[in-house]
Amino acid sequence: QVQLVESGGGLVQPGGSLRLSCAASGSIFSFYAMGWYRQAPGKQRDLVAIITRGGSTNYADSVKGRFTISRDNAKNTVALQMNSLKPEDTAVYYCNAGQGVPGVHWGQGTQVTVSS
């Protein structure tokens, strides 16, 4: 059973930065894609960023140029560096992994709140 555990969420002021990390219980090398999704209250869960086994990335238009996704196959982790945060980035952020987009494995989520 694969487990994904997110960390790094919290409260930050607009314009600030946060780094989310997702640790997998096993090897992530077999996963075709790993990604981050977010869900704001009353809204659907949306893709934020994904990275494939080969290192190709894709971002939601709303975060391009501000967020960067990376994966470390040796450490079985995937990270999301979030810069220039805006109040509209406030959401629960979920780590995801699997052979598809989205994959079948989800983390429990970590809250990110951007507010002054």
Backbone as a printed PyTorch tensor [residue, N CA C, xyz], in Angstrom:
tensor([[[  0.8420,  -1.1750,   0.0000],
         [  0.0000,   0.0000,   0.0000],
         [  0.8910,   1.2430,   0.0000]],

        [[  0.6970,   2.0810,  -0.9930],
         [  1.4810,   3.3070,  -1.0860],
         [  0.8740,   4.3630,  -0.1770]],

        [[  1.6990,   5.0360,   0.5730],
         [  1.2640,   6.1650,   1.3900],
         [  2.0220,   7.4110,   0.9810]],

        [[  1.2720,   8.5010,   0.8560],
         [  1.8520,   9.8010,   0.5320],
         [  1.5670,  10.7380,   1.6920]],

        [[  2.5930,  11.3840,   2.1990],
         [  2.4400,  12.2710,   3.3500],
         [  2.9710,  13.6440,   2.9880]],

        [[  2.0520,  14.6350,   3.0190],
         [  2.4330,  16.0070,   2.7000],
         [  2.8830,  16.7510,   3.9510]],

        [[  3.7040,  17.7530,   3.7470],
         [  4.1150,  18.6520,   4.8230],
         [  4.4800,  19.9990,   4.2150]],

        [[  4.5370,  21.0090,   5.0910],
         [  5.0010,  22.3170,   4.6440],
         [  3.9250,  23.3650,   4.4840]],

        [[  2.6620,  23.0090,   4.6780],
         [  1.6080,  24.0050,   4.5680],
         [  1.6360,  24.9670,   5.7420]],

        [[  0.8000,  25.9960,   5.6540],
         [  0.7280,  26.9610,   6.7370],
         [  0.1230,  28.2610,   6.2960]],

        [[  0.2990,  29.2710,   7.1420],
         [ -0.2200,  30.6110,   6.8800],
         [  0.9280,  31.4980,   6.3900]],

        [[  0.6810,  32.2060,   5.3070],
         [  1.7030,  33.0870,   4.7470],
         [  1.0270,  34.3500,   4.2290]],

        [[  1.7510,  35.4540,   4.2580],
         [  1.2070,  36.7070,   3.7410],
         [  1.2790,  36.7370,   2.2090]],

        [[  0.4070,  37.5110,   1.5920],
         [  0.4990,  37.6630,   0.1290],
         [  1.8940,  38.1090,  -0.2930]],

        [[  2.3840,  37.4800,  -1.3600],
         [  3.7300,  37.7490,  -1.8300],
         [  4.7860,  36.8510,  -1.2280]],

        [[  4.4050,  36.0840,  -0.2330],
         [  5.3460,  35.2040,   0.4330],
         [  5.5400,  33.8870,  -0.2980]],

        [[  6.3160,  33.0050,   0.3350],
         [  6.6560,  31.7120,  -0.2590],
         [  6.4260,  30.5860,   0.7340]],

        [[  6.1330,  29.4260,   0.1860],
         [  6.0500,  28.1860,   0.9510],
         [  6.5930,  27.0670,   0.0870]],

        [[  7.1090,  26.0410,   0.7520],
         [  7.5670,  24.8470,   0.0440],
         [  6.8430,  23.6360,   0.6090]],

        [[  6.0760,  22.9860,  -0.2330],
         [  5.3900,  21.7560,   0.1550],
         [  6.2500,  20.5540,  -0.2140]],

        [[  6.1850,  19.5440,   0.6210],
         [  6.9240,  18.3160,   0.3390],
         [  5.9930,  17.1290,   0.5030]],

        [[  6.2080,  16.1180,  -0.3200],
         [  5.4110,  14.8930,  -0.2550],
         [  6.3800,  13.7180,  -0.1970]],

        [[  6.2570,  12.9360,   0.8560],
         [  7.1170,  11.7700,   1.0170],
         [  6.3050,  10.5030,   0.7630]],

        [[  6.8270,   9.6360,  -0.0860],
         [  6.1600,   8.3780,  -0.3980],
         [  6.7460,   7.2560,   0.4370]],

        [[  5.8850,   6.2880,   0.7780],
         [  6.3350,   5.1870,   1.6200],
         [  7.2190,   4.2080,   0.8630]],

        [[  7.1390,   4.2250,  -0.4510],
         [  7.9670,   3.3430,  -1.2480],
         [  8.6090,   4.0760,  -2.3960]],

        [[  9.1430,   3.3170,  -3.3190],
         [  9.8180,   3.9230,  -4.4610],
         [  8.8280,   4.6600,  -5.3440]],

        [[  9.1890,   5.8670,  -5.7420],
         [  8.3290,   6.6260,  -6.6320],
         [  8.7540,   6.4820,  -8.0830]],

        [[  9.8620,   5.7720,  -8.2930],
         [ 10.3930,   5.6910,  -9.6460],
         [  9.4000,   5.0300, -10.5930]],

        [[  8.5860,   4.1190, -10.0650],
         [  7.6520,   3.3910, -10.9220],
         [  6.4480,   4.2400, -11.3350]],

        [[  6.2330,   5.3320, -10.6070],
         [  5.0790,   6.1650, -10.9300],
         [  5.3470,   6.9630, -12.1880]],

        [[  4.4280,   6.8830, -13.1330],
         [  4.5940,   7.6750, -14.3360],
         [  4.5730,   9.1570, -14.0050]],

        [[  3.6120,   9.5620, -13.1550],
         [  3.4830,  10.9770, -12.8540],
         [  3.2270,  11.1880, -11.3690]],

        [[  3.7580,  12.2690, -10.8750],
         [  3.4400,  12.7360,  -9.5240],
         [  3.0240,  14.1870,  -9.6470]],

        [[  2.0860,  14.5650,  -8.7850],
         [  1.5770,  15.9160,  -8.9380],
         [  1.0050,  16.4830,  -7.6720]],

        [[  0.6350,  17.7430,  -7.7850],
         [ -0.0350,  18.4590,  -6.7080],
         [ -1.3780,  18.9770,  -7.2450]],

        [[ -2.3960,  18.7960,  -6.4320],
         [ -3.7270,  19.3000,  -6.7250],
         [ -4.1470,  20.1520,  -5.5430]],

        [[ -5.1340,  20.9980,  -5.7520],
         [ -5.6410,  21.8040,  -4.6420],
         [ -7.1490,  21.9250,  -4.7290]],

        [[ -7.7270,  22.1090,  -3.5520],
         [ -9.1830,  22.2400,  -3.4630],
         [ -9.5220,  23.3360,  -2.4710]],

        [[-10.1730,  24.3760,  -2.9650],
         [-10.6440,  25.4540,  -2.1200],
         [-12.0610,  25.1290,  -1.6530]],

        [[-12.5140,  25.7230,  -0.5530],
         [-13.8620,  25.4400,  -0.0500],
         [-14.9270,  25.6820,  -1.1100]],

        [[-15.7890,  24.6970,  -1.2950],
         [-16.8810,  24.8270,  -2.2440],
         [-16.4960,  24.6710,  -3.6920]],

        [[-15.2420,  24.3150,  -3.9490],
         [-14.7810,  24.1770,  -5.3280],
         [-14.2620,  22.7700,  -5.5790]],

        [[-14.0960,  22.4230,  -6.8470],
         [-13.5740,  21.1050,  -7.1830],
         [-12.0650,  21.0730,  -6.9960]],

        [[-11.5440,  19.8560,  -6.9550],
         [-10.1140,  19.6690,  -6.8290],
         [ -9.4740,  19.8360,  -8.2020]],

        [[ -8.5120,  20.7310,  -8.2860],
         [ -7.8980,  21.0650,  -9.5700],
         [ -6.4090,  20.7490,  -9.5800]],

        [[ -5.9250,  20.4590, -10.7650],
         [ -4.4980,  20.2270, -10.9500],
         [ -3.7220,  21.5300, -10.7450]],

        [[ -2.6190,  21.4330, -10.0200],
         [ -1.7100,  22.5620,  -9.8640],
         [ -0.4630,  22.3440, -10.7220]],

        [[  0.1560,  21.1770, -10.5500],
         [  1.3740,  20.8800, -11.3000],
         [  1.6170,  19.3810, -11.2920]],

        [[  2.1930,  18.8740, -12.3710],
         [  2.5960,  17.4780, -12.4190],
         [  4.0080,  17.3780, -12.9750]],

        [[  4.6600,  16.2690, -12.6420],
         [  5.9900,  15.9840, -13.1800],
         [  6.0400,  14.4990, -13.4980]],

        [[  6.5200,  14.1670, -14.6800],
         [  6.5820,  12.7730, -15.0920],
         [  7.8970,  12.1320, -14.6580]],

        [[  7.9660,  10.8350, -14.8440],
         [  9.1750,  10.1010, -14.5130],
         [ 10.3830,  10.6750, -15.2510]],

        [[ 10.1470,  11.1200, -16.4520],
         [ 11.2340,  11.6790, -17.2510],
         [ 11.5650,  13.1220, -16.9440]],

        [[ 10.7780,  13.7300, -16.0690],
         [ 11.0750,  15.1030, -15.6720],
         [ 10.2720,  16.1750, -16.3880]],

        [[  9.3740,  15.7820, -17.2840],
         [  8.5200,  16.7700, -17.9390],
         [  7.5210,  17.3190, -16.9440]],

        [[  7.2530,  18.6170, -17.0700],
         [  6.3510,  19.2650, -16.1310],
         [  5.1980,  19.9440, -16.8500]],

        [[  4.1240,  20.1210, -16.0990],
         [  2.9720,  20.8400, -16.6170],
         [  2.3380,  21.5930, -15.4490]],

        [[  1.9300,  22.8340, -15.7010],
         [  1.3920,  23.6770, -14.6440],
         [  0.0430,  24.2610, -15.0460]],

        [[ -0.7870,  24.4910, -14.0420],
         [ -1.9990,  25.2600, -14.2720],
         [ -1.5910,  26.6770, -14.6780]],

        [[ -2.3750,  27.2910, -15.5540],
         [ -2.0380,  28.6400, -16.0190],
         [ -1.9110,  29.6220, -14.8520]],

        [[ -2.7270,  29.4170, -13.8290],
         [ -2.7650,  30.3610, -12.7070],
         [ -1.4960,  30.3600, -11.8650]],

        [[ -0.6590,  29.3250, -12.0070],
         [  0.5430,  29.2520, -11.1730],
         [  1.8310,  29.2990, -11.9770]],

        [[  1.7210,  29.3310, -13.2930],
         [  2.9190,  29.3600, -14.1380],
         [  3.7830,  30.5670, -13.8010]],

        [[  5.0760,  30.3120, -13.6740],
         [  6.0070,  31.3750, -13.3380],
         [  6.1450,  31.6380, -11.8540]],

        [[  5.2480,  31.0620, -11.0530],
         [  5.3010,  31.2670,  -9.5970],
         [  5.6130,  29.9800,  -8.8460]],

        [[  5.1300,  28.8500,  -9.3470],
         [  5.3100,  27.5630,  -8.6760],
         [  6.2770,  26.6950,  -9.4790]],

        [[  7.0250,  25.8720,  -8.7580],
         [  7.9410,  24.9300,  -9.3930],
         [  7.8150,  23.5690,  -8.7250]],

        [[  7.5830,  22.5450,  -9.5450],
         [  7.4940,  21.1810,  -9.0280],
         [  8.7970,  20.4530,  -9.3170]],

        [[  9.1930,  19.5940,  -8.3750],
         [ 10.4040,  18.8060,  -8.5660],
         [ 10.2250,  17.4490,  -7.8860]],

        [[ 10.9690,  16.4720,  -8.3460],
         [ 10.9130,  15.1470,  -7.7160],
         [ 12.3230,  14.6220,  -7.5360]],

        [[ 12.5000,  13.8820,  -6.4540],
         [ 13.7810,  13.2540,  -6.1490],
         [ 13.5240,  11.7680,  -6.0250]],

        [[ 13.8280,  11.0210,  -7.0800],
         [ 13.5570,   9.5870,  -7.0830],
         [ 14.3750,   8.8500,  -6.0230]],

        [[ 15.5470,   9.3300,  -5.7260],
         [ 16.3960,   8.6670,  -4.7310],
         [ 15.8250,   8.8120,  -3.3280]],

        [[ 15.1910,   9.9590,  -3.0590],
         [ 14.6230,  10.2020,  -1.7230],
         [ 13.1390,   9.9160,  -1.6650]],

        [[ 12.5520,   9.5400,  -2.8140],
         [ 11.1190,   9.2510,  -2.8730],
         [ 10.2730,  10.4380,  -2.4240]],

        [[ 10.6340,  11.6070,  -2.9150],
         [  9.8940,  12.8120,  -2.5530],
         [  9.5620,  13.6410,  -3.7850]],

        [[  8.5020,  14.4240,  -3.6570],
         [  8.1630,  15.4200,  -4.6630],
         [  7.8470,  16.7080,  -3.9170]],

        [[  8.2940,  17.8120,  -4.4580],
         [  8.1450,  19.0860,  -3.7720],
         [  7.4640,  20.1100,  -4.6780]],

        [[  6.8550,  21.0920,  -4.0470],
         [  6.2350,  22.1960,  -4.7700],
         [  6.7110,  23.4910,  -4.1220]],

        [[  7.5410,  24.2290,  -4.8190],
         [  7.9890,  25.5260,  -4.3590],
         [  7.0030,  26.5710,  -4.8450]],

        [[  6.4190,  27.3000,  -3.9090],
         [  5.3930,  28.2810,  -4.2460],
         [  5.8810,  29.6700,  -3.8750]],

        [[  6.0260,  30.5200,  -4.8530],
         [  6.4750,  31.8880,  -4.6490],
         [  5.3810,  32.8690,  -5.0600]],

        [[  5.5270,  34.1010,  -4.6110],
         [  4.5780,  35.1640,  -4.9580],
         [  3.1420,  34.7210,  -4.7170]],

        [[  2.9090,  34.1660,  -3.5560],
         [  1.5970,  33.6120,  -3.2410],
         [  0.5310,  34.6910,  -3.1930]],

        [[ -0.6630,  34.2890,  -3.6180],
         [ -1.8130,  35.1790,  -3.6700],
         [ -2.9380,  34.6070,  -2.8000]],

        [[ -3.8500,  35.4580,  -2.3410],
         [ -4.9730,  34.9280,  -1.5490],
         [ -5.7490,  33.8270,  -2.2750]],

        [[ -5.8290,  33.9090,  -3.5740],
         [ -6.5590,  32.8860,  -4.3280],
         [ -5.8290,  31.5500,  -4.3880]],

        [[ -4.6130,  31.4860,  -3.8860],
         [ -3.9080,  30.2070,  -3.7710],
         [ -4.3220,  29.4400,  -2.5170]],

        [[ -5.1060,  30.0590,  -1.6750],
         [ -5.5710,  29.4130,  -0.4580],
         [ -6.4000,  28.1820,  -0.7890]],

        [[ -5.9940,  27.0400,  -0.2250],
         [ -6.6700,  25.7670,  -0.5060],
         [ -5.9920,  24.6700,   0.2970]],

        [[ -6.6070,  23.4980,   0.2670],
         [ -5.9370,  22.2930,   0.7360],
         [ -5.1890,  21.7050,  -0.4580]],

        [[ -3.9080,  21.4560,  -0.2710],
         [ -3.0630,  20.9280,  -1.3400],
         [ -2.8310,  19.4410,  -1.1180]],

        [[ -3.0390,  18.6590,  -2.1830],
         [ -2.9300,  17.2060,  -2.1200],
         [ -1.8160,  16.7110,  -3.0440]],

        [[ -1.0350,  15.8030,  -2.5330],
         [ -0.0440,  15.0950,  -3.3300],
         [ -0.7210,  13.9240,  -4.0340]],

        [[ -0.2830,  13.6390,  -5.2330],
         [ -0.9010,  12.5630,  -6.0230],
         [  0.1730,  11.8050,  -6.7860]],

        [[ -0.0350,  10.5080,  -6.9720],
         [  0.9460,   9.7000,  -7.7000],
         [  0.2650,   8.5100,  -8.3500]],

        [[  0.8320,   8.0730,  -9.4610],
         [  0.3150,   6.8790, -10.1160],
         [  0.7420,   6.8030, -11.5570]],

        [[  0.0510,   5.9470, -12.2930],
         [  0.3650,   5.7590, -13.7090],
         [ -0.4170,   6.6970, -14.6040]],

        [[ -1.4550,   7.2750, -14.0680],
         [ -2.2580,   8.1950, -14.8630],
         [ -2.2370,   9.5980, -14.2950]],

        [[ -3.0470,  10.4590, -14.8810],
         [ -3.1650,  11.8360, -14.3970],
         [ -4.6440,  12.1470, -14.1890]],

        [[ -5.1780,  12.1800, -12.9890],
         [ -4.4260,  11.9080, -11.7590],
         [ -4.1880,  10.4270, -11.5370]],

        [[ -3.2430,  10.1130, -10.6960],
         [ -2.9990,   8.7450, -10.2970],
         [ -3.9560,   8.3110,  -9.2030]],

        [[ -3.8500,   7.0710,  -8.7930],
         [ -4.8050,   6.5160,  -7.8300],
         [ -4.4220,   6.7820,  -6.3780]],

        [[ -3.1870,   7.2350,  -6.1500],
         [ -2.7210,   7.4340,  -4.7810],
         [ -2.7950,   8.9030,  -4.3980]],

        [[ -3.4010,   9.1720,  -3.2230],
         [ -3.5630,  10.5240,  -2.7230],
         [ -3.0190,  10.6400,  -1.3100]],

        [[ -2.4690,  11.8090,  -1.0150],
         [ -2.1150,  12.1200,   0.3580],
         [ -3.3130,  12.6580,   1.0960]],

        [[ -3.1070,  12.9910,   2.3880],
         [ -4.2210,  13.4520,   3.2170],
         [ -4.4840,  14.9420,   3.0570]],

        [[ -3.5630,  15.6600,   2.4580],
         [ -3.7290,  17.0840,   2.2140],
         [ -3.0660,  17.9460,   3.2710]],

        [[ -2.6540,  19.1270,   2.8500],
         [ -2.0770,  20.1060,   3.7650],
         [ -2.6470,  21.4850,   3.4300]],

        [[ -3.0240,  22.2210,   4.4760],
         [ -3.6890,  23.5040,   4.2810],
         [ -2.6670,  24.5930,   3.9780]],

        [[ -2.9600,  25.3720,   2.9600],
         [ -2.1830,  26.5750,   2.6450],
         [ -3.1410,  27.7580,   2.7050]],

        [[ -2.8220,  28.7320,   3.5330],
         [ -3.6450,  29.9270,   3.6750],
         [ -2.7870,  31.1510,   3.3910]],

        [[ -3.2380,  31.9550,   2.4420],
         [ -2.5210,  33.1730,   2.0770],
         [ -3.3940,  34.3510,   2.4900]],

        [[ -2.9560,  35.0500,   3.5110],
         [ -3.7630,  36.1280,   4.0660],
         [ -2.8810,  37.0980,   4.8270]],

        [[ -3.2960,  38.3610,   4.8080],
         [ -2.5830,  39.3640,   5.5950],
         [ -3.2370,  39.5490,   6.9510]]])
